[in-house]
Amino acid sequence: MEKTTNKLTSFSSHLDKEYGVKGSPTREAYEQEFETFKLGAMLQELRKEKGLTQEQLAEKCGTTKNYISRIENNSSDIRLSTLMRIIQVGLGGHLNLNVSL
């Protein structure tokens, strides 16, 4: 019987190998893209929890279904004022920001 060995690495080590260490330009680009992805996924989840379609959410907050779709699918940057309007007017929530240095 052939013996196999598992070479497990941490996710942090994987990121270091694939995108460079924290602070490198490639890693910073990856981190920024991931934060944008998380924001889109969060908005999509909140929209679905409220039972809204993209079209209904867009109508409530004065934007287009296409724009909501692009945000949820990580295909568009979003202005802070638009994000606040989507959260407050469209979803009836409050936006809290946290800055870490």
N, CA and C atoms as an extended XYZ file, in Angstrom:
303
Properties=species:S:1:pos:R:3:atomname:S:1:resname:S:1:resid:I:1 pbc="F F F"
N         0.837       -1.174        0.000 N   MET     1
C         0.000        0.000        0.000 CA  MET     1
C         0.884        1.240        0.000 C   MET     1
N         0.538        2.181       -0.875 N   GLU     2
C         1.331        3.392       -1.008 CA  GLU     2
C         0.948        4.399        0.067 C   GLU     2
N         1.939        4.973        0.700 N   LYS     3
C         1.704        5.935        1.760 CA  LYS     3
C         1.626        7.342        1.171 C   LYS     3
N         0.601        8.082        1.570 N   THR     4
C         0.474        9.463        1.121 CA  THR     4
C         0.654       10.392        2.315 C   THR     4
N         1.178       11.543        2.042 N   THR     5
C         1.333       12.528        3.103 CA  THR     5
C         0.525       13.764        2.727 C   THR     5
N        -0.142       14.300        3.706 N   ASN     6
C        -0.900       15.527        3.495 CA  ASN     6
C        -0.033       16.710        3.879 C   ASN     6
N         0.064       17.628        2.987 N   LYS     7
C         0.826       18.843        3.261 CA  LYS     7
C        -0.171       19.978        3.416 C   LYS     7
N        -0.638       20.148        4.622 N   LEU     8
C        -1.604       21.190        4.916 CA  LEU     8
C        -0.886       22.483        5.259 C   LEU     8
N        -1.433       23.577        4.762 N   THR     9
C        -0.905       24.892        5.110 CA  THR     9
C        -2.051       25.764        5.595 C   THR     9
N        -1.715       26.778        6.317 N   SER    10
C        -2.744       27.711        6.787 CA  SER    10
C        -3.200       28.577        5.613 C   SER    10
N        -4.380       29.156        5.771 N   PHE    11
C        -4.885       30.040        4.728 CA  PHE    11
C        -3.971       31.246        4.577 C   PHE    11
N        -3.457       31.747        5.682 N   SER    12
C        -2.542       32.878        5.643 CA  SER    12
C        -1.282       32.538        4.831 C   SER    12
N        -0.750       31.335        5.023 N   SER    13
C         0.425       30.904        4.261 CA  SER    13
C         0.095       30.775        2.777 C   SER    13
N        -1.102       30.276        2.500 N   HIS    14
C        -1.549       30.164        1.107 CA  HIS    14
C        -1.599       31.546        0.454 C   HIS    14
N        -2.178       32.521        1.170 N   LEU    15
C        -2.256       33.877        0.627 CA  LEU    15
C        -0.866       34.459        0.402 C   LEU    15
N         0.042       34.230        1.363 N   ASP    16
C         1.419       34.709        1.209 CA  ASP    16
C         2.050       34.141       -0.060 C   ASP    16
N         1.829       32.865       -0.303 N   LYS    17
C         2.418       32.198       -1.467 CA  LYS    17
C         1.787       32.689       -2.766 C   LYS    17
N         0.457       32.814       -2.787 N   GLU    18
C        -0.249       33.171       -4.015 CA  GLU    18
C        -0.227       34.663       -4.330 C   GLU    18
N        -0.287       35.524       -3.283 N   TYR    19
C        -0.453       36.958       -3.505 CA  TYR    19
C         0.641       37.814       -2.883 C   TYR    19
N         1.606       37.188       -2.234 N   GLY    20
C         2.675       37.936       -1.586 CA  GLY    20
C         2.313       38.261       -0.148 C   GLY    20
N         3.275       38.760        0.581 N   VAL    21
C         3.062       39.065        1.992 CA  VAL    21
C         2.218       40.318        2.137 C   VAL    21
N         1.605       40.465        3.319 N   LYS    22
C         0.796       41.663        3.590 CA  LYS    22
C         1.643       42.902        3.349 C   LYS    22
N         1.037       43.864        2.671 N   GLY    23
C         1.747       45.095        2.355 CA  GLY    23
C         2.287       45.143        0.933 C   GLY    23
N         2.433       43.982        0.304 N   SER    24
C         2.907       43.977       -1.084 CA  SER    24
C         1.774       44.439       -1.993 C   SER    24
N         2.095       45.039       -3.133 N   PRO    25
C         1.050       45.543       -4.031 CA  PRO    25
C         0.044       44.470       -4.468 C   PRO    25
N         0.526       43.275       -4.773 N   THR    26
C        -0.369       42.209       -5.212 CA  THR    26
C        -1.306       41.784       -4.087 C   THR    26
N        -0.774       41.660       -2.888 N   ARG    27
C        -1.594       41.265       -1.739 CA  ARG    27
C        -2.612       42.348       -1.401 C   ARG    27
N        -2.205       43.610       -1.464 N   GLU    28
C        -3.126       44.713       -1.180 CA  GLU    28
C        -4.272       44.734       -2.187 C   GLU    28
N        -3.960       44.476       -3.457 N   ALA    29
C        -5.006       44.423       -4.487 CA  ALA    29
C        -5.970       43.279       -4.193 C   ALA    29
N        -5.436       42.129       -3.789 N   TYR    30
C        -6.290       40.982       -3.435 CA  TYR    30
C        -7.181       41.328       -2.244 C   TYR    30
N        -6.608       41.914       -1.211 N   GLU    31
C        -7.364       42.252       -0.004 CA  GLU    31
C        -8.498       43.228       -0.324 C   GLU    31
N        -8.214       44.225       -1.154 N   GLN    32
C        -9.232       45.202       -1.526 CA  GLN    32
C       -10.346       44.531       -2.323 C   GLN    32
N        -9.997       43.688       -3.247 N   GLU    33
C       -10.989       42.956       -4.047 CA  GLU    33
C       -11.857       42.072       -3.156 C   GLU    33
N       -11.244       41.433       -2.169 N   PHE    34
C       -11.991       40.561       -1.267 CA  PHE    34
C       -12.981       41.361       -0.426 C   PHE    34
N       -12.592       42.542        0.045 N   GLU    35
C       -13.500       43.390        0.821 CA  GLU    35
C       -14.687       43.830       -0.036 C   GLU    35
N       -14.436       44.144       -1.292 N   THR    36
C       -15.506       44.517       -2.213 CA  THR    36
C       -16.456       43.345       -2.426 C   THR    36
N       -15.896       42.151       -2.578 N   PHE    37
C       -16.710       40.940       -2.726 CA  PHE    37
C       -17.592       40.734       -1.494 C   PHE    37
N       -17.007       40.883       -0.305 N   LYS    38
C       -17.773       40.687        0.934 CA  LYS    38
C       -18.923       41.683        1.038 C   LYS    38
N       -18.680       42.930        0.640 N   LEU    39
C       -19.727       43.938        0.688 CA  LEU    39
C       -20.885       43.555       -0.234 C   LEU    39
N       -20.577       43.136       -1.452 N   GLY    40
C       -21.617       42.718       -2.393 CA  GLY    40
C       -22.400       41.531       -1.881 C   GLY    40
N       -21.700       40.550       -1.315 N   ALA    41
C       -22.373       39.360       -0.770 CA  ALA    41
C       -23.258       39.738        0.412 C   ALA    41
N       -22.785       40.644        1.255 N   MET    42
C       -23.573       41.082        2.407 CA  MET    42
C       -24.845       41.797        1.955 C   MET    42
N       -24.722       42.697        0.980 N   LEU    43
C       -25.896       43.411        0.483 CA  LEU    43
C       -26.904       42.450       -0.136 C   LEU    43
N       -26.411       41.477       -0.874 N   GLN    44
C       -27.310       40.489       -1.479 CA  GLN    44
C       -28.052       39.698       -0.400 C   GLN    44
N       -27.344       39.278        0.620 N   GLU    45
C       -27.959       38.522        1.711 CA  GLU    45
C       -29.009       39.361        2.443 C   GLU    45
N       -28.684       40.619        2.728 N   LEU    46
C       -29.630       41.495        3.411 CA  LEU    46
C       -30.870       41.741        2.549 C   LEU    46
N       -30.658       41.942        1.259 N   ARG    47
C       -31.777       42.160        0.345 CA  ARG    47
C       -32.718       40.956        0.347 C   ARG    47
N       -32.136       39.770        0.282 N   LYS    48
C       -32.942       38.547        0.272 CA  LYS    48
C       -33.654       38.344        1.600 C   LYS    48
N       -33.001       38.680        2.720 N   GLU    49
C       -33.650       38.578        4.032 CA  GLU    49
C       -34.869       39.481        4.116 C   GLU    49
N       -34.816       40.620        3.434 N   LYS    50
C       -35.939       41.555        3.415 CA  LYS    50
C       -36.997       41.141        2.390 C   LYS    50
N       -36.719       40.097        1.619 N   GLY    51
C       -37.666       39.617        0.623 CA  GLY    51
C       -37.794       40.523       -0.583 C   GLY    51
N       -36.725       41.228       -0.908 N   LEU    52
C       -36.750       42.163       -2.026 CA  LEU    52
C       -36.014       41.606       -3.230 C   LEU    52
N       -36.523       41.917       -4.413 N   THR    53
C       -35.781       41.633       -5.634 CA  THR    53
C       -34.797       42.770       -5.850 C   THR    53
N       -33.864       42.588       -6.754 N   GLN    54
C       -32.941       43.671       -7.085 CA  GLN    54
C       -33.702       44.870       -7.618 C   GLN    54
N       -34.711       44.627       -8.415 N   GLU    55
C       -35.515       45.702       -8.981 CA  GLU    55
C       -36.255       46.484       -7.896 C   GLU    55
N       -36.825       45.773       -6.924 N   GLN    56
C       -37.536       46.442       -5.826 CA  GLN    56
C       -36.585       47.283       -4.983 C   GLN    56
N       -35.416       46.734       -4.678 N   LEU    57
C       -34.429       47.490       -3.900 CA  LEU    57
C       -33.981       48.728       -4.666 C   LEU    57
N       -33.717       48.571       -5.948 N   ALA    58
C       -33.281       49.698       -6.773 CA  ALA    58
C       -34.337       50.800       -6.783 C   ALA    58
N       -35.588       50.415       -6.921 N   GLU    59
C       -36.678       51.390       -6.947 CA  GLU    59
C       -36.782       52.141       -5.616 C   GLU    59
N       -36.635       51.416       -4.510 N   LYS    60
C       -36.733       52.036       -3.186 CA  LYS    60
C       -35.633       53.069       -2.949 C   LYS    60
N       -34.445       52.808       -3.457 N   CYS    61
C       -33.333       53.714       -3.150 CA  CYS    61
C       -32.896       54.568       -4.333 C   CYS    61
N       -33.661       54.564       -5.407 N   GLY    62
C       -33.406       55.485       -6.506 CA  GLY    62
C       -32.233       55.151       -7.395 C   GLY    62
N       -32.029       53.881       -7.646 N   THR    63
C       -30.974       53.472       -8.566 CA  THR    63
C       -31.558       52.441       -9.531 C   THR    63
N       -30.718       51.739      -10.252 N   THR    64
C       -31.210       50.767      -11.230 CA  THR    64
C       -30.940       49.339      -10.783 C   THR    64
N       -31.739       48.421      -11.306 N   LYS    65
C       -31.537       46.996      -11.035 CA  LYS    65
C       -30.139       46.586      -11.494 C   LYS    65
N       -29.719       47.094      -12.632 N   ASN    66
C       -28.403       46.766      -13.172 CA  ASN    66
C       -27.293       47.168      -12.202 C   ASN    66
N       -27.430       48.338      -11.580 N   TYR    67
C       -26.415       48.802      -10.636 CA  TYR    67
C       -26.383       47.920       -9.390 C   TYR    67
N       -27.553       47.561       -8.865 N   ILE    68
C       -27.620       46.659       -7.707 CA  ILE    68
C       -26.970       45.325       -8.063 C   ILE    68
N       -27.260       44.808       -9.239 N   SER    69
C       -26.670       43.546       -9.686 CA  SER    69
C       -25.155       43.648       -9.778 C   SER    69
N       -24.654       44.750      -10.336 N   ARG    70
C       -23.209       44.924      -10.462 CA  ARG    70
C       -22.532       44.988       -9.094 C   ARG    70
N       -23.171       45.637       -8.122 N   ILE    71
C       -22.607       45.699       -6.762 CA  ILE    71
C       -22.573       44.304       -6.161 C   ILE    71
N       -23.683       43.584       -6.263 N   GLU    72
C       -23.760       42.247       -5.665 CA  GLU    72
C       -22.798       41.261       -6.320 C   GLU    72
N       -22.468       41.486       -7.575 N   ASN    73
C       -21.585       40.571       -8.299 CA  ASN    73
C       -20.164       41.092       -8.424 C   ASN    73
N       -19.823       42.071       -7.563 N   ASN    74
C       -18.455       42.580       -7.489 CA  ASN    74
C       -17.968       43.164       -8.817 C   ASN    74
N       -18.868       43.749       -9.569 N   SER    75
C       -18.493       44.312      -10.864 CA  SER    75
C       -18.503       45.831      -10.873 C   SER    75
N       -18.732       46.442       -9.730 N   SER    76
C       -18.811       47.898       -9.689 CA  SER    76
C       -18.353       48.421       -8.343 C   SER    76
N       -17.615       49.519       -8.379 N   ASP    77
C       -17.307       50.233       -7.148 CA  ASP    77
C       -18.574       50.960       -6.706 C   ASP    77
N       -18.675       51.231       -5.436 N   ILE    78
C       -19.859       51.887       -4.918 CA  ILE    78
C       -19.442       53.107       -4.112 C   ILE    78
N       -20.138       54.205       -4.332 N   ARG    79
C       -19.878       55.424       -3.567 CA  ARG    79
C       -20.471       55.254       -2.175 C   ARG    79
N       -19.850       55.894       -1.201 N   LEU    80
C       -20.327       55.823        0.171 CA  LEU    80
C       -21.750       56.353        0.283 C   LEU    80
N       -22.050       57.439       -0.412 N   SER    81
C       -23.400       58.011       -0.348 CA  SER    81
C       -24.435       57.029       -0.902 C   SER    81
N       -24.077       56.309       -1.946 N   THR    82
C       -24.991       55.313       -2.518 CA  THR    82
C       -25.157       54.135       -1.571 C   THR    82
N       -24.058       53.688       -0.981 N   LEU    83
C       -24.127       52.592       -0.019 CA  LEU    83
C       -25.029       52.972        1.151 C   LEU    83
N       -24.874       54.184        1.645 N   MET    84
C       -25.709       54.644        2.761 CA  MET    84
C       -27.181       54.668        2.367 C   MET    84
N       -27.477       55.124        1.159 N   ARG    85
C       -28.856       55.178        0.686 CA  ARG    85
C       -29.445       53.769        0.551 C   ARG    85
N       -28.664       52.834        0.036 N   ILE    86
C       -29.137       51.454       -0.101 CA  ILE    86
C       -29.444       50.866        1.272 C   ILE    86
N       -28.520       51.059        2.214 N   ILE    87
C       -28.700       50.513        3.565 CA  ILE    87
C       -29.869       51.187        4.280 C   ILE    87
N       -29.893       52.516        4.274 N   GLN    88
C       -30.896       53.250        5.049 CA  GLN    88
C       -32.270       53.252        4.387 C   GLN    88
N       -32.342       53.676        3.154 N   VAL    89
C       -33.627       53.826        2.478 CA  VAL    89
C       -34.116       52.492        1.917 C   VAL    89
N       -33.229       51.784        1.244 N   GLY    90
C       -33.624       50.541        0.590 CA  GLY    90
C       -33.862       49.387        1.536 C   GLY    90
N       -33.005       49.279        2.563 N   LEU    91
C       -33.085       48.126        3.472 CA  LEU    91
C       -33.575       48.490        4.870 C   LEU    91
N       -33.701       49.785        5.150 N   GLY    92
C       -34.182       50.214        6.458 CA  GLY    92
C       -33.202       49.982        7.588 C   GLY    92
N       -31.910       50.015        7.272 N   GLY    93
C       -30.888       49.772        8.286 CA  GLY    93
C       -30.038       50.996        8.550 C   GLY    93
N       -28.974       50.800        9.291 N   HIS    94
C       -28.018       51.859        9.607 CA  HIS    94
C       -26.625       51.347        9.273 C   HIS    94
N       -25.834       52.204        8.675 N   LEU    95
C       -24.465       51.852        8.306 CA  LEU    95
C       -23.522       52.267        9.411 C   LEU    95
N       -22.729       51.336        9.903 N   ASN    96
C       -21.689       51.610       10.894 CA  ASN    96
C       -20.340       51.303       10.248 C   ASN    96
N       -19.414       52.234       10.328 N   LEU    97
C       -18.079       52.036        9.770 CA  LEU    97
C       -17.087       51.814       10.901 C   LEU    97
N       -16.080       50.994       10.617 N   ASN    98
C       -15.031       50.712       11.570 CA  ASN    98
C       -13.707       50.839       10.845 C   ASN    98
N       -12.792       51.593       11.410 N   VAL    99
C       -11.478       51.773       10.806 CA  VAL    99
C       -10.434       51.159       11.734 C   VAL    99
N        -9.584       50.318       11.170 N   SER   100
C        -8.497       49.712       11.942 CA  SER   100
C        -7.173       50.216       11.391 C   SER   100
N        -6.298       50.624       12.264 N   LEU   101
C        -4.972       51.093       11.838 CA  LEU   101
C        -3.903       50.139       12.295 C   LEU   101
